[in-house]
Amino acid sequence: MAIKLGETILDRYVVEKELGRGGMGAVYRAQHKTLGMPVAVKVLLLDDDETRARFHREASAMAKVRHANVVSVLDFGETDDDEPVIVMEFVDGESLQDRLDREQALAWPDAVRLACDVLRGLAAVHRAGLIHRDLKPDNIALDRGPPEVAKVLDFGIARSSNAHTVAQKLTATGMVIGTPKYMAPEVLMGQEPDASVDVYAVGLILYEAVAGAPPLSGGSTQPMLRRLREDIPPPVPHLPDGGALPPELVQVLLHSVALDPSVRPSTEAMLTTLERCLTLAHSVDDATAAVPVFPPTPQLHAPPAPSAAPATQMLGTPAGTPSSPPGTFVLGSPVQAPRSPAQHSAQPPPPVPLPLAALTPLPTTPQPTTPQPTTPQTSTPQTAAQEVRLVLAAVLPSARLQHPDERQWLADVAAPGRAFSLGDSMWLTVQPPGPASTVALQATHLEQLLQNRFGPTALVASTTTAPTFKLTPAQLAGVKPMPIEVRELVARLTGG
């Protein structure tokens, strides 16, 4: 029997408004008679022993967790008609599903911020020995704040991470419970779930929030079963307008929705990575919450007539310190010592006779038919407002560089830039132009990804060039020498 508006529950909560209704229960807004505090009251509508036991288990599970990103249980009892009720913290806002229904996709920093809130709440849930098992946008409440905060709710099918407790008998053998669209593949196959099923759900939710659509179409189990049968990897997520996401965000998304649970990051590891993505976004001078850190690749133009290259300094080294050739900085790994000024003023090194195999070839750009005027360039320190282009090279283990999976990973990491392999063990990426401050962060970010992936044997060097820098088809084919910037990077990494 449904609760009536104005009715008093548990002698102290006055029901004011119905907020929603589902298959098992209804949720009402109520007010504490004495404190005047708004609360949410969830009432069980189905009346059978198993459903009652599961409802009581939900209350017990939620009561174990006290965290700012988990909706708190305040009370539990029965109405005068013996209907079980859970009294919870009232969240003044909307669900993430409501937000996505209205906006389809969120700016990626906003989506990542909300995902971080959810992961903090889940970390507390997992520390309490629980697995949520039914995480979805409907079960993420957005408290309008300010500041806006995401909170995990609805522990109706939560279970202990100890698979042998008596409570597990509430789930019939072989019975699949949850929302198919956000269900981990091992759950669909009837295997015992662990905390990684919640990470999988967060990955799918975040993927959908930034891309505007889930990686698999359809809300039933069929797309997932097909993916399991054919071992289909999820597509690389992009922004709805086709723009690219930060490489580290792409990687954590793809890992979190991996078919193999052992590939997925832990709750804490995923949280750390997403927080790093947010820090990177907020560190860019001109970044806003709605603009990605790494913009889509712009159209390349023919370079101007040869002129002095813009001067830069070695990252982390005071300006004027003669620690590296002008225009070049070296990140992290030990590389060949810089050449002396006499060596540097000598003739450019000869072309590097290395075969080029493009992972993601640069587009061919029509050459202008009219001569371009030469603009003298002065060697002035770069500022955040000046645009430069990042060129980064790395010496990587030969066997791994030739592996298709590694080549695909490198192409994904380079996006939205272009990636090439030079010979058997050298990799090169050319990135879109951007403010100098952004490009410096991007270089550090790429180096960290490479060394995390390939270990300390990965040697990385990078340089900034004019925004007009490009690799021509003739250079890619080995018909013409590579640009001086690339030859200098190769020389630094190989000792040439």
C-alpha positions in Angstrom: 0.0 0.0 0.0 1.4 3.4 -1.0 2.2 6.1 1.6 -0.2 9.1 1.7 1.1 12.7 1.5 0.9 14.3 4.9 1.3 10.9 6.6 3.8 10.7 9.5 6.4 7.9 9.2 8.1 6.4 12.2 6.4 9.0 14.4 8.8 11.8 13.2 8.9 12.1 9.4 6.1 13.9 7.6 5.7 12.9 4.0 5.5 15.9 1.6 6.0 14.7 -2.0 6.6 11.6 -4.1 10.0 11.9 -5.8 10.0 8.7 -7.9 8.8 5.1 -8.1 10.3 1.9 -9.3 9.5 -1.8 -9.5 10.4 -2.5 -5.8 9.7 0.7 -4.1 8.9 4.4 -4.1 10.9 7.4 -2.8 9.3 10.4 -1.0 10.5 13.7 0.3 9.7 14.1 4.0 10.6 16.5 6.8 11.7 15.7 10.3 8.9 17.0 12.6 11.3 18.4 15.3 14.4 19.3 13.3 12.7 20.6 10.2 15.3 18.7 8.2 14.4 17.4 4.7 14.9 13.6 4.2 14.3 11.0 1.6 12.1 8.1 2.6 12.3 4.9 0.5 9.3 2.5 1.0 9.2 -1.1 -0.1 6.2 -1.9 -2.3 6.7 -5.6 -2.9 5.9 -7.8 0.0 7.7 -11.1 0.0 10.4 -12.5 2.3 13.2 -12.4 -0.2 12.5 -8.8 -1.2 12.2 -7.7 2.5 15.5 -9.4 3.2 17.2 -7.6 0.3 15.7 -4.2 1.4 17.0 -4.7 4.9 20.4 -5.6 3.4 20.4 -2.4 1.5 19.8 -0.4 4.7 22.5 -2.3 6.5 25.0 -1.8 3.6 24.4 1.9 3.3 24.6 2.4 7.1 28.2 0.9 7.0 29.5 3.7 4.8 29.8 7.3 6.0 31.3 9.4 3.2 30.6 12.7 1.6 30.1 11.0 -1.8 27.7 8.3 -0.6 24.1 9.0 0.4 23.8 8.4 4.1 21.2 6.2 5.8 19.6 8.0 8.8 16.9 5.6 10.0 15.2 2.3 9.3 11.9 0.9 10.4 8.3 0.0 9.4 5.2 2.0 8.8 1.9 1.3 10.7 1.0 -1.0 7.8 4.2 -3.0 8.3 5.9 -1.6 5.2 9.7 -1.4 5.6 11.2 2.1 5.0 14.7 3.5 4.8 15.2 7.1 5.7 18.1 8.7 3.9 19.9 12.0 3.4 17.9 14.2 1.0 19.9 15.3 -2.1 18.7 18.6 -3.5 19.5 18.2 -7.2 19.1 15.7 -10.0 20.5 12.3 -11.1 23.3 12.0 -13.6 20.9 10.3 -15.9 18.7 13.4 -15.8 21.7 15.5 -16.7 22.7 13.3 -19.6 19.1 13.1 -20.9 19.1 16.9 -21.0 22.7 17.6 -22.2 23.7 14.3 -23.9 27.4 14.9 -23.1 29.3 16.9 -20.6 32.5 18.9 -21.0 35.2 16.3 -20.2 36.6 18.1 -17.1 33.1 18.2 -15.6 32.5 14.6 -16.3 35.9 13.6 -14.9 35.2 15.7 -11.8 31.9 13.9 -11.2 33.6 10.5 -11.8 36.2 11.4 -9.2 33.4 12.0 -6.7 31.9 8.7 -7.5 35.2 6.9 -7.2 35.9 8.4 -3.8 32.5 7.2 -2.7 33.1 3.7 -4.1 36.5 3.6 -2.4 34.7 4.0 0.9 32.2 1.4 -0.1 34.9 -1.1 -1.0 36.8 -0.4 2.2 33.6 -1.3 4.0 33.8 -4.7 2.3 31.0 -4.1 -0.1 30.5 -4.1 -3.9 27.7 -1.9 -5.3 27.0 -4.0 -8.4 24.4 -1.7 -9.9 26.2 1.5 -10.5 24.5 3.5 -13.3 23.7 7.2 -14.0 20.3 6.8 -12.3 22.1 5.8 -9.1 24.4 8.8 -9.0 22.8 11.8 -7.4 24.1 15.3 -8.2 23.8 17.6 -5.1 23.5 21.1 -6.6 25.7 22.6 -3.8 27.5 24.8 -4.3 29.8 23.2 -5.0 28.1 20.4 -7.0 28.9 17.0 -5.6 28.1 13.5 -6.9 26.9 10.9 -4.5 26.4 7.2 -4.9 23.0 5.8 -3.9 20.7 2.7 -4.2 22.5 -0.2 -2.6 19.6 -2.5 -3.4 21.8 -5.4 -4.8 25.0 -4.5 -3.0 26.8 -7.5 -1.6 29.7 -8.3 0.7 33.1 -8.7 -1.1 33.3 -12.0 0.9 31.5 -14.3 -1.6 30.8 -17.0 1.1 28.6 -15.0 3.5 25.0 -16.1 4.2 23.7 -13.0 2.5 24.8 -14.3 -0.9 22.0 -16.8 -0.7 19.6 -13.9 -1.5 20.9 -14.1 -5.0 19.8 -17.3 -6.7 22.4 -19.5 -8.2 23.0 -18.4 -11.8 20.7 -15.4 -11.5 22.0 -12.2 -13.0 21.0 -9.0 -11.2 21.7 -5.5 -12.2 21.3 -3.2 -15.2 22.6 -5.0 -18.4 23.9 -1.8 -20.0 26.4 -1.2 -17.2 27.0 -4.9 -16.2 30.6 -6.2 -16.3 31.1 -9.2 -18.7 32.1 -11.6 -15.9 28.8 -10.9 -14.2 26.9 -11.7 -17.4 28.8 -15.0 -17.5 27.7 -15.9 -14.0 31.1 -15.4 -12.3 31.6 -14.1 -8.8 32.0 -10.3 -8.9 34.6 -8.3 -7.2 35.3 -4.6 -6.9 36.4 -4.4 -10.5 32.7 -4.6 -11.6 32.2 -1.2 -10.1 35.2 0.2 -11.8 33.9 -1.2 -15.1 30.6 0.6 -14.5 32.3 3.9 -13.7 34.3 3.5 -16.9 31.2 3.0 -19.0 29.4 5.9 -17.3 32.4 8.3 -17.8 32.8 7.1 -21.4 29.2 7.9 -22.2 29.3 11.2 -20.4 32.3 12.5 -22.4 31.5 10.9 -25.7 27.8 11.4 -25.7 27.2 7.7 -26.3 28.2 4.4 -24.7 31.0 2.3 -26.4 28.4 -0.4 -27.1 25.0 0.5 -28.6 21.8 -0.9 -27.1 20.6 -1.4 -23.6 20.4 -5.2 -23.5 23.0 -7.9 -22.9 23.3 -8.7 -26.6 26.0 -6.2 -27.6 28.1 -7.3 -24.6 27.6 -11.0 -25.4 28.7 -10.3 -29.0 31.7 -8.4 -27.7 32.6 -11.4 -25.6 32.2 -13.9 -28.4 34.3 -11.8 -30.9 36.7 -10.2 -28.5 35.8 -6.8 -29.8 37.8 -3.9 -28.2 35.9 -0.7 -27.3 36.4 2.1 -29.8 38.7 4.9 -28.8 36.5 7.6 -27.2 36.2 11.1 -28.8 34.3 14.2 -28.0 30.9 14.4 -29.7 32.3 17.0 -32.1 35.1 14.7 -33.1 37.7 16.4 -31.0 40.3 14.3 -29.0 40.5 13.7 -25.3 43.7 13.8 -23.3 45.7 10.6 -24.0 45.9 9.6 -20.3 42.1 9.9 -20.0 41.6 7.8 -23.1 43.9 5.1 -21.7 42.2 4.9 -18.3 38.8 4.7 -20.0 39.9 1.9 -22.3 41.5 0.0 -19.4 38.5 0.4 -17.1 36.1 -1.2 -19.6 38.5 -4.0 -20.5 36.9 -7.5 -20.8 39.6 -8.9 -18.6 39.0 -7.7 -14.9 42.8 -8.0 -14.2 43.5 -5.2 -16.8 41.1 -2.8 -15.1 42.7 -0.3 -12.6 41.8 -0.4 -9.0 39.3 2.2 -7.7 42.2 4.2 -6.1 44.4 4.0 -9.2 41.6 5.2 -11.5 40.9 8.0 -9.1 44.6 9.1 -9.1 44.7 9.1 -12.9 41.6 11.1 -13.3 42.7 13.6 -10.7 46.0 14.0 -12.6 43.9 14.7 -15.8 42.0 17.4 -14.0 45.2 18.9 -12.6 46.6 19.0 -16.1 43.4 20.7 -17.4 43.5 23.3 -14.7 47.2 24.0 -15.2 46.7 25.4 -18.6 46.5 29.2 -18.6 43.8 29.5 -21.3 41.9 26.3 -20.4 38.2 26.4 -19.4 36.0 23.6 -18.2 34.5 23.3 -21.7 37.7 23.3 -23.7 39.9 20.2 -24.0 43.5 20.6 -23.1 44.7 19.1 -26.4 42.7 20.6 -29.2 41.8 18.8 -32.5 44.6 18.7 -35.1 44.4 21.9 -37.2 45.1 22.1 -40.9 48.8 22.2 -41.6 50.3 24.9 -43.7 53.5 25.2 -45.7 56.4 26.6 -43.6 57.7 30.0 -44.3 61.1 30.6 -45.8 64.0 29.4 -43.6 64.7 31.6 -40.7 66.1 31.5 -37.2 64.2 28.9 -35.1 62.4 30.3 -32.0 64.5 30.0 -28.9 63.3 27.8 -26.0 65.0 26.6 -22.9 65.6 23.2 -21.3 62.6 22.3 -19.2 63.4 23.0 -15.5 66.6 24.8 -16.4 67.1 28.6 -16.0 67.1 30.6 -19.2 70.6 31.0 -20.6 72.0 27.8 -19.1 73.9 26.1 -22.0 72.6 22.7 -21.1 71.1 21.8 -24.5 71.0 23.0 -28.1 68.6 26.0 -28.6 65.0 25.0 -29.2 65.4 21.5 -27.6 64.7 20.2 -24.1 65.2 16.7 -22.9 62.8 15.0 -20.5 63.7 12.5 -17.8 65.7 9.7 -19.4 69.5 9.9 -19.7 70.5 10.8 -23.3 73.6 11.6 -25.1 75.4 14.7 -23.6 74.7 17.9 -25.5 77.1 18.9 -28.3 79.5 21.7 -27.6 78.9 25.2 -29.1 81.5 24.5 -31.7 79.8 21.3 -32.7 76.4 23.0 -32.7 77.6 25.7 -35.0 78.9 23.3 -37.5 77.0 22.1 -40.6 73.7 20.2 -39.8 74.1 16.4 -39.5 73.5 14.5 -42.7 70.1 12.9 -43.4 69.3 9.9 -41.2 69.0 6.9 -43.5 66.2 5.3 -41.5 63.1 3.7 -43.2 59.9 5.4 -42.1 56.7 3.3 -41.3 53.8 5.6 -40.5 51.6 4.5 -37.7 49.2 7.4 -38.4 50.4 9.3 -41.5 50.2 13.0 -41.7 47.8 14.3 -44.3 49.2 15.7 -47.5 48.6 19.5 -47.6 48.5 21.4 -50.8 51.4 23.7 -51.3 50.6 27.5 -51.8 51.1 28.7 -55.3 52.3 32.2 -54.3 55.6 32.9 -52.7 55.3 33.4 -48.9 57.1 36.5 -47.5 60.0 35.8 -45.1 59.4 37.3 -41.7 62.5 37.8 -39.7 62.3 36.1 -36.3 64.1 37.2 -33.2 65.3 34.9 -30.5 63.0 35.9 -27.6 61.8 33.8 -24.7 58.5 32.0 -25.3 55.5 33.0 -23.3 52.3 31.1 -22.6 50.5 33.1 -25.3 53.0 32.1 -28.1 52.0 29.0 -30.1 54.5 26.3 -30.7 54.4 22.7 -32.0 55.8 19.8 -30.0 58.0 17.2 -31.7 58.8 14.2 -29.5 61.0 11.2 -30.2 61.7 8.1 -28.2 63.9 5.0 -28.4 61.8 2.0 -27.4 62.3 -1.7 -27.3 62.4 -3.0 -30.9 60.2 -6.1 -30.4 57.5 -4.1 -28.6 57.5 -1.3 -31.1 56.8 -3.8 -33.9 53.9 -5.4 -32.0 50.4 -4.4 -33.4 49.0 -3.7 -29.9 51.8 -1.5 -29.0 51.6 0.4 -32.3 47.9 1.0 -31.7 48.6 2.2 -28.1 51.2 4.6 -29.4 48.8 5.9 -32.1 46.2 6.5 -29.4 48.6 8.2 -27.1 49.7 10.5 -29.9 46.2 11.6 -30.7 45.2 14.2 -31.7 48.8 14.4 -33.1 50.4 12.1 -35.6 52.8 9.2 -34.9 55.5 7.5 -36.9 58.1 4.8 -36.4 61.6 5.5 -37.6 63.4 2.2 -38.2 63.0 -0.6 -35.7 63.3 1.1 -32.4 62.5 4.8 -32.7 59.1 6.5 -32.5 58.2 10.0 -33.3 55.1 12.2 -32.7 54.2 15.6 -34.1 51.6 17.4 -32.0 49.2 20.2 -32.9 50.3 23.8 -32.2 49.3 25.2 -28.8 50.4 27.8 -26.2 53.9 27.2 -25.0 52.7 26.5 -21.4 50.3 23.8 -22.7 52.9 22.2 -24.9 55.4 22.0 -22.0 52.8 20.1 -19.9 51.9 17.9 -22.9 55.6 17.0 -23.3 55.9 16.0 -19.6 52.6 14.1 -19.9 53.7 12.1 -23.0 57.1 11.3 -21.5 55.4 10.0 -18.3 53.1 7.8 -20.3 56.0 6.3 -22.4 58.1 5.5 -19.4 55.2 4.1 -17.5 54.5 1.8 -20.4 58.1 0.8 -21.5 60.1 1.4 -18.3 63.3 3.2 -17.7 64.9 1.9 -20.9 62.7 4.3 -22.9 64.8 7.3 -23.9 62.7 10.4 -24.7 63.7 13.8 -26.1 61.6 16.6 -27.5 61.7 20.0 -29.0 59.4 22.8 -29.8 59.2 24.2 -33.3 57.2 26.9 -35.2 53.5 26.1 -35.6 54.1 25.7 -39.3 56.4 22.7 -38.9 55.4 19.6 -40.9 56.8 16.5 -42.4 56.3 16.3 -46.2 55.5 13.2 -48.2 59.0 13.3 -49.7 60.6 13.3 -46.3 58.4 10.5 -45.1 59.4 8.5 -48.2 63.1 9.1 -47.6 63.5 11.0 -50.8 64.4 14.2 -49.0 66.2 14.8 -45.7 64.2 14.9 -42.6 63.8 18.4 -41.0 66.7 19.6 -38.9 64.6 19.3 -35.7 64.0 15.6 -36.3 67.6 14.9 -37.2 68.8 16.7 -34.0 66.5 14.6 -31.9 67.7 11.4 -33.5 71.3 12.5 -33.0 70.7 13.2 -29.3 69.0 9.8 -28.7 71.5 7.7 -30.7 74.7 9.6 -29.8 75.2 10.6 -33.4 
